[in-house]
Amino acid sequence: MSDNLIVALVGLIGTGLGTFGGIFTSTKLIAYRIDLLEKKVEKHNQVMERTFILEEKVNHLQKTLSVRKG
């Protein structure tokens, strides 16, 4: 084999490995960040649910107080 062909094949293999390695690493990073975002959304949803329950309780207490005063 000629030297040029060997250099070209080594370059092709190196480029392919680098490309696929970058894609693999990028995919892992994206999956990790999505997991973090899902956890943040879950915390937010829990806070919203608790807020809704508290609002219902406050409304009930306000109605109870208005009936007792009235």
KESEVEX-258671 format. One record per residue: x, y, z of N, C-alpha, C in turn; residue number from 1. Coordinates in steps of 0.05 Angstrom, whole numbers, plus 5000, padded with zeros to 4 digits. Layout:
<<X, Y, Z>, <X, Y, Z>, <X, Y, Z>, NUM>
...
END
This chain:
<<5017, 4976, 5000>, <5000, 5000, 5000>, <5018, 5025, 5000>, 1>
<<5007, 5045, 4987>, <5023, 5070, 4987>, <5020, 5085, 5012>, 2>
<<5039, 5102, 5018>, <5038, 5118, 5042>, <5013, 5136, 5043>, 3>
<<5006, 5147, 5020>, <4983, 5165, 5019>, <4957, 5151, 5027>, 4>
<<4954, 5127, 5018>, <4930, 5111, 5024>, <4929, 5105, 5054>, 5>
<<4951, 5098, 5066>, <4952, 5092, 5094>, <4945, 5117, 5111>, 6>
<<4956, 5139, 5103>, <4950, 5165, 5117>, <4920, 5171, 5114>, 7>
<<4910, 5167, 5091>, <4881, 5173, 5086>, <4864, 5155, 5103>, 8>
<<4870, 5129, 5104>, <4854, 5110, 5120>, <4856, 5117, 5150>, 9>
<<4880, 5123, 5160>, <4883, 5130, 5188>, <4867, 5156, 5194>, 10>
<<4868, 5175, 5176>, <4852, 5200, 5179>, <4823, 5194, 5179>, 11>
<<4814, 5177, 5162>, <4785, 5170, 5160>, <4776, 5156, 5186>, 12>
<<4792, 5137, 5196>, <4785, 5123, 5221>, <4785, 5143, 5244>, 13>
<<4805, 5160, 5246>, <4806, 5180, 5268>, <4782, 5199, 5267>, 14>
<<4775, 5208, 5243>, <4752, 5226, 5240>, <4726, 5212, 5248>, 15>
<<4723, 5187, 5239>, <4699, 5172, 5246>, <4696, 5167, 5276>, 16>
<<4718, 5159, 5289>, <4718, 5155, 5318>, <4712, 5181, 5333>, 17>
<<4724, 5202, 5325>, <4720, 5228, 5338>, <4691, 5237, 5335>, 18>
<<4680, 5234, 5311>, <4652, 5242, 5306>, <4633, 5225, 5323>, 19>
<<4636, 5199, 5323>, <4617, 5182, 5338>, <4621, 5186, 5368>, 20>
<<4646, 5190, 5377>, <4651, 5196, 5405>, <4638, 5222, 5414>, 21>
<<4639, 5242, 5397>, <4626, 5268, 5403>, <4596, 5265, 5404>, 22>
<<4585, 5250, 5386>, <4556, 5246, 5385>, <4547, 5230, 5410>, 23>
<<4562, 5210, 5418>, <4556, 5194, 5442>, <4557, 5211, 5467>, 24>
<<4578, 5227, 5470>, <4581, 5245, 5493>, <4559, 5265, 5494>, 25>
<<4552, 5277, 5471>, <4531, 5297, 5470>, <4504, 5285, 5477>, 26>
<<4499, 5261, 5468>, <4474, 5248, 5475>, <4471, 5243, 5505>, 27>
<<4493, 5234, 5517>, <4493, 5229, 5546>, <4488, 5255, 5561>, 28>
<<4501, 5277, 5553>, <4497, 5303, 5566>, <4469, 5313, 5563>, 29>
<<4457, 5309, 5540>, <4429, 5318, 5536>, <4410, 5302, 5553>, 30>
<<4415, 5276, 5555>, <4398, 5259, 5572>, <4400, 5267, 5601>, 31>
<<4424, 5273, 5610>, <4428, 5282, 5638>, <4414, 5308, 5643>, 32>
<<4416, 5327, 5625>, <4403, 5353, 5629>, <4372, 5350, 5628>, 33>
<<4362, 5332, 5611>, <4333, 5327, 5611>, <4324, 5316, 5637>, 34>
<<4339, 5298, 5649>, <4332, 5286, 5675>, <4331, 5308, 5696>, 35>
<<4351, 5326, 5696>, <4351, 5348, 5715>, <4326, 5366, 5712>, 36>
<<4320, 5372, 5687>, <4296, 5388, 5682>, <4270, 5375, 5691>, 37>
<<4269, 5348, 5687>, <4245, 5333, 5695>, <4242, 5335, 5726>, 38>
<<4264, 5333, 5740>, <4263, 5336, 5769>, <4254, 5363, 5778>, 39>
<<4264, 5384, 5764>, <4256, 5411, 5771>, <4226, 5415, 5765>, 40>
<<4216, 5404, 5743>, <4188, 5407, 5736>, <4171, 5392, 5757>, 41>
<<4180, 5369, 5766>, <4165, 5354, 5787>, <4163, 5370, 5813>, 42>
<<4185, 5383, 5821>, <4185, 5400, 5845>, <4165, 5423, 5841>, 43>
<<4166, 5435, 5818>, <4148, 5457, 5812>, <4119, 5448, 5813>, 44>
<<4113, 5425, 5801>, <4086, 5415, 5802>, <4076, 5409, 5830>, 45>
<<4094, 5399, 5847>, <4086, 5394, 5875>, <4080, 5420, 5889>, 46>
<<4095, 5440, 5884>, <4090, 5466, 5897>, <4063, 5477, 5887>, 47>
<<4058, 5474, 5861>, <4032, 5484, 5851>, <4009, 5469, 5863>, 48>
<<4011, 5443, 5866>, <3990, 5428, 5878>, <3985, 5436, 5907>, 49>
<<4007, 5440, 5922>, <4004, 5449, 5950>, <3992, 5477, 5951>, 50>
<<4000, 5494, 5933>, <3988, 5521, 5932>, <3958, 5520, 5927>, 51>
<<3950, 5503, 5909>, <3922, 5501, 5902>, <3906, 5491, 5927>, 52>
<<3917, 5472, 5941>, <3904, 5462, 5965>, <3902, 5484, 5986>, 53>
<<3924, 5499, 5990>, <3924, 5520, 6009>, <3903, 5542, 6002>, 54>
<<3901, 5548, 5976>, <3881, 5568, 5967>, <3853, 5558, 5973>, 55>
<<3848, 5533, 5969>, <3822, 5522, 5975>, <3816, 5524, 6005>, 56>
<<3835, 5518, 6022>, <3832, 5520, 6051>, <3827, 5549, 6059>, 57>
<<3842, 5568, 6048>, <3838, 5596, 6054>, <3810, 5605, 6046>, 58>
<<3801, 5597, 6023>, <3774, 5605, 6014>, <3753, 5594, 6033>, 59>
<<3757, 5569, 6042>, <3738, 5557, 6060>, <3738, 5573, 6087>, 60>
<<3762, 5579, 6097>, <3763, 5594, 6122>, <3751, 5622, 6120>, 61>
<<3755, 5635, 6097>, <3743, 5661, 6093>, <3713, 5660, 6092>, 62>
<<3702, 5639, 6080>, <3673, 5636, 6079>, <3663, 5630, 6107>, 63>
<<3677, 5613, 6122>, <3669, 5607, 6150>, <3669, 5632, 6167>, 64>
<<3690, 5649, 6164>, <3691, 5674, 6180>, <3669, 5693, 6172>, 65>
<<3663, 5695, 6146>, <3642, 5714, 6137>, <3614, 5705, 6147>, 66>
<<3610, 5679, 6149>, <3584, 5668, 6160>, <3582, 5674, 6190>, 67>
<<3604, 5671, 6204>, <3604, 5676, 6233>, <3601, 5706, 6239>, 68>
<<3612, 5723, 6223>, <3610, 5752, 6227>, <3583, 5762, 6219>, 69>
<<3572, 5751, 6198>, <3547, 5760, 6186>, <3524, 5752, 6201>, 70>
END
